[in-house]
Amino acid sequence: MNTVLDRTKPHQAESLFQPRSLNTNLAELEQALGGLIFPATKSEIIEKAKENKASSDTLSFFRILPPGKYINFHEITFMAWSFLII
């Protein structure tokens, strides 16, 4: 089952810019980072995902992560859940 990450808010519906949903899931995020050695920076995460031929939505998710160093995969999954709540 895919998790659709969508930050569209009701007041944005009339905006000229429509944020699009990201169609990815935790299994795809994990697969995209296969072989990554943690801790890892955002740029290392994106490069590994590209190497592993991640989908465009999975790459987009990694691109919206805050800059910094991630200690483990759980920190990244926490960001995915935080994204859903905001």
Residue pairs with C-beta under 8 A, 6 or more apart in sequence:
1 25
2 23
2 24
2 25
3 24
3 25
3 26
3 80
3 84
4 21
4 22
4 23
5 21
5 22
5 24
5 61
5 80
5 83
5 84
6 19
6 21
6 22
7 19
7 83
7 86
8 18
8 19
8 21
12 18
12 19
22 57
22 58
22 60
22 61
23 57
24 55
24 57
24 58
24 61
26 77
26 80
28 54
28 55
28 58
29 58
29 61
29 62
29 73
29 76
29 77
29 80
30 73
31 52
31 54
32 48
32 49
32 52
32 54
32 55
32 58
32 59
32 62
33 45
33 48
33 49
33 52
33 73
33 76
34 48
34 52
35 48
35 51
35 52
36 44
36 45
36 48
38 70
38 71
38 72
38 73
39 69
39 70
39 71
39 72
40 48
40 69
40 70
41 67
41 68
41 69
41 70
42 62
42 65
42 66
42 67
42 68
42 70
45 62
45 65
45 70
45 76
46 59
46 62
46 63
49 58
49 59
49 62
50 59
54 62
61 80
61 83
64 83
65 76
65 79
66 79
70 76
